[in-house]
Amino acid sequence: MKFLPMHELLQPAWKQQYAIPAFCAWNGEVMETILQVATDLKAPVILMNGPGEFPLNPPDTMGRIARAVAQKYNVPAALHLDHGDSPGTVQACLDAGYTSVMLDYSTRPFAENVAGLQAVVGKARPRGITVEGELGSVGKVDDSTVEGGKVSTLTDPAEAARYAELTGVDALAVSIGNAHGIYTRLPVFDFERLEKIRKAVGVPLVLHGGSGTQPEYIKRAVSLGMAKINVASELCKAFRDVYAEEHAQGKTGWLPTILGATKARMAEVMARWFTLSGAAGKA
């Protein structure tokens, strides 16, 4: 299969009120696990990575690996740059064959955020590549999480409408009480704010920091326009848990065997999110 522009997955999800999980895919093993579970559950899916993963595999390598693995499968899928931190990173991913890119200027002044995304849209749109922006900064709840700023700032609905109109982005990540990482206490979402954003903005919305969110919150957020849900920290936790368990049992000899054992636990996380988001059966 070939990766599709992300908006081709998000538009039907947005209109039919389900969401596409976007899973952090940092190497070939994780990519294959994602696509296998998506195939088993007949679900569209988004493979994402970004500056936090590029020290392991840079964009050109990520693109090559993803396309090689994808040849084995036949589900609707997109390859997405998550939290691109500079125009150079965005350009590297455009050149590497990503079908969706995000430039995260959410911590910068509104005018700078708009100008940055206008430039990205100008490069990506002629290629048919999806662009995601973020307005209102989604923070993080722990020091081990690589995405997000030190604090969160909530998205203003009126600004969101202006932002979407001025930039022409295909999807908008918003801040309504969500955060990156595994929550140390349950989040409180501002659903009234989300409903106002949905009414003001004519593009699919994105929930960053899906990991650990209450299921009832996810379902309500999806009903209010969230068409993409990012999941990363739960996958990392599943990986770390299995590795620690194997080590505690004295299975420290052959690393590929231990790493292979993490795939089943990560697959459980993915399957739960496909079901919770409503994406299962939509491929």
C-alpha positions in Angstrom: 0.0 0.0 0.0 0.9 3.7 -0.3 0.5 6.1 2.5 -2.4 8.5 2.0 -2.6 12.2 2.8 -3.9 12.4 6.4 -6.9 14.6 5.5 -8.3 11.7 3.4 -8.6 9.8 6.7 -9.7 12.6 8.9 -12.5 14.0 6.8 -14.8 10.9 6.9 -13.9 10.4 10.6 -14.8 14.0 11.4 -18.1 13.8 9.5 -19.1 10.4 10.9 -17.9 11.1 14.5 -15.1 8.6 15.0 -11.4 9.3 15.4 -8.2 8.0 13.9 -5.5 6.9 16.4 -2.1 8.3 15.6 0.5 6.1 17.1 4.2 7.0 17.8 6.2 4.8 15.4 9.9 5.0 16.2 11.2 2.0 14.3 10.3 -0.8 11.9 9.1 -3.1 14.6 6.6 -0.6 16.0 5.5 0.3 12.5 4.8 -3.3 11.7 2.9 -3.8 14.9 0.7 -0.8 14.2 -0.1 -1.9 10.7 -0.8 -5.5 11.7 -3.2 -4.5 14.4 -4.9 -2.0 12.0 -5.2 -4.8 9.5 -6.7 -7.2 12.0 -9.3 -4.7 13.2 -9.9 -3.2 9.7 -9.1 0.3 10.9 -7.5 3.3 9.3 -4.4 4.5 11.2 -1.7 7.2 11.4 1.9 6.5 12.0 3.6 9.5 13.5 7.1 10.5 14.6 9.0 13.7 15.1 12.0 15.4 16.7 11.8 13.1 19.8 12.3 10.1 17.6 14.7 11.4 15.0 17.8 10.9 17.1 17.1 7.1 16.6 16.1 7.3 12.9 16.2 10.6 10.9 13.3 11.5 8.6 14.8 10.0 5.4 15.4 6.7 7.2 11.9 6.8 8.9 10.3 7.3 5.5 12.2 4.5 3.8 11.4 2.0 6.7 7.8 3.0 6.8 7.3 2.5 3.0 9.1 -0.8 3.1 6.9 -2.1 5.9 3.7 -0.7 4.4 4.2 -2.8 1.3 3.0 -5.8 3.3 -0.3 -4.3 4.3 -3.4 -2.9 2.7 -5.1 -0.5 5.2 -5.7 3.2 4.9 -2.8 4.8 6.6 -0.9 8.1 6.7 2.7 8.9 7.7 2.8 12.1 9.8 5.4 14.4 11.2 4.4 15.1 14.8 5.5 18.4 16.5 7.8 19.6 13.8 10.0 22.1 15.5 11.4 24.1 12.5 10.8 24.7 8.8 13.9 22.6 8.1 12.4 19.6 9.9 9.2 20.0 7.9 11.1 20.2 4.7 13.1 17.1 5.5 9.8 15.2 6.1 8.3 16.5 2.9 11.3 15.3 1.0 11.2 11.9 2.8 7.7 11.2 1.6 5.6 12.0 4.6 2.0 12.5 3.7 1.2 14.9 6.6 3.3 17.4 8.5 2.9 19.5 11.6 4.8 22.7 12.5 4.3 23.3 16.1 4.6 27.1 16.8 2.0 27.0 19.5 4.3 28.6 22.1 5.0 31.5 19.8 3.0 34.7 19.2 -0.2 34.3 17.2 1.2 36.2 14.2 4.4 34.1 14.1 2.4 30.9 14.4 0.1 32.0 11.5 3.0 33.0 9.3 4.9 29.8 9.9 1.9 27.6 9.0 1.1 29.7 6.0 4.6 28.9 4.7 4.2 25.2 5.3 0.8 25.1 3.7 2.3 26.9 0.7 4.9 24.1 0.3 2.7 21.1 1.2 -0.6 21.9 -0.5 0.7 21.7 -4.1 2.0 18.2 -3.2 -1.3 17.1 -1.7 0.2 16.8 1.7 -1.8 17.5 4.8 -0.9 20.2 7.3 -1.6 20.2 11.0 -1.2 23.3 13.2 -1.6 23.9 16.9 -3.2 26.9 18.7 -3.1 27.0 22.4 -0.1 25.1 23.8 -0.5 21.5 25.0 1.9 21.1 27.9 3.3 17.9 29.5 2.9 16.2 32.9 6.3 14.7 33.4 10.0 15.4 32.5 10.4 12.2 30.5 7.9 13.3 27.8 9.6 15.0 24.8 6.6 16.8 23.4 4.8 19.8 24.8 5.9 22.9 26.7 6.3 23.5 30.4 2.8 24.9 30.7 -0.5 24.7 28.9 -2.4 27.6 27.5 -6.0 26.9 26.5 -7.2 27.5 23.0 -9.4 30.5 22.4 -12.4 29.7 20.1 -12.4 33.1 18.3 -8.6 32.9 17.7 -9.0 29.3 16.5 -11.5 30.5 13.8 -9.1 33.2 12.7 -6.1 30.9 12.8 -7.8 28.2 10.6 -9.0 30.8 8.1 -5.6 32.6 7.9 -3.4 29.5 7.7 -5.6 27.1 5.7 -4.5 24.1 7.8 -6.3 20.8 7.3 -6.4 19.9 11.0 -6.1 21.8 14.2 -4.6 20.6 17.5 -6.3 22.3 20.5 -5.7 22.7 24.2 -8.7 22.0 26.4 -7.1 20.6 29.5 -5.2 17.8 27.8 -1.4 17.2 28.3 1.4 15.0 27.0 2.6 12.1 29.0 1.0 9.7 31.5 -1.3 11.7 33.8 -0.4 11.8 37.4 -4.0 12.7 38.1 -7.0 12.6 35.8 -7.3 15.5 33.5 -10.3 17.9 33.4 -11.4 18.8 29.9 -13.2 22.0 29.1 -15.9 20.6 26.9 -17.8 23.9 26.7 -14.7 25.4 25.2 -14.3 22.4 22.8 -17.9 22.8 21.6 -17.3 26.5 20.9 -14.1 25.6 19.0 -15.9 23.0 16.9 -18.6 25.5 16.0 -16.1 28.1 15.1 -13.6 26.0 13.1 -14.4 24.2 9.9 -11.6 21.6 10.1 -11.1 18.3 12.0 -9.7 18.8 15.5 -6.7 16.9 17.1 -6.3 15.7 20.6 -2.7 15.6 21.7 -1.9 13.7 24.9 -4.5 10.9 24.5 -2.6 8.5 26.8 -4.3 7.9 30.1 -7.4 9.9 29.3 -10.7 8.7 30.7 -12.6 6.7 28.1 -15.8 8.7 28.6 -13.8 11.9 27.9 -12.4 10.4 24.7 -15.9 9.5 23.5 -17.3 12.9 24.3 -14.4 14.7 22.7 -14.8 12.6 19.5 -18.5 13.6 19.4 -17.4 17.2 19.5 -15.0 17.2 16.5 -11.8 15.4 17.6 -11.0 13.3 14.6 -7.4 12.4 15.5 -6.1 11.2 18.8 -2.3 11.0 19.5 -1.1 8.0 21.5 2.6 7.8 22.4 3.2 7.6 26.2 1.1 4.5 26.6 3.2 2.7 24.0 6.4 3.7 25.7 5.0 2.6 29.1 4.0 -0.8 27.6 7.5 -1.2 26.2 9.2 -0.3 29.4 7.0 -2.5 31.5 7.7 -5.6 29.4 11.4 -4.9 29.4 11.5 -4.5 33.2 9.5 -7.7 33.7 11.8 -9.6 31.4 14.9 -8.2 33.2 13.4 -9.1 36.6 13.0 -12.7 35.5 16.6 -12.8 34.5 16.0 -12.8 30.8 18.8 -10.4 30.0 20.8 -12.4 27.5 19.4 -11.9 24.0 18.1 -8.4 23.4 16.1 -9.1 20.2 14.1 -11.7 22.1 13.2 -9.2 24.8 12.4 -6.4 22.3 10.2 -8.8 20.4 8.3 -9.6 23.6 7.3 -5.9 23.8 5.3 -6.1 20.6 2.3 -8.0 22.0 1.9 -5.6 24.9 2.0 -2.6 22.6 -0.5 -4.3 20.3 -2.9 -4.5 23.2 -2.7 -0.8 23.7 -3.3 -0.2 20.0 -6.3 -2.5 19.8 -7.9 -0.7 22.8 -7.5 2.7 21.1 -8.9 1.5 17.8 -12.0 0.3 19.6 -12.3 3.3 21.9 -11.9 5.8 19.1 -14.5 4.1 16.9 -12.0 3.5 14.1 -12.2 -0.3 14.2 -14.1 -1.6 11.3 -13.9 1.7 9.3 -11.3 0.6 6.8 
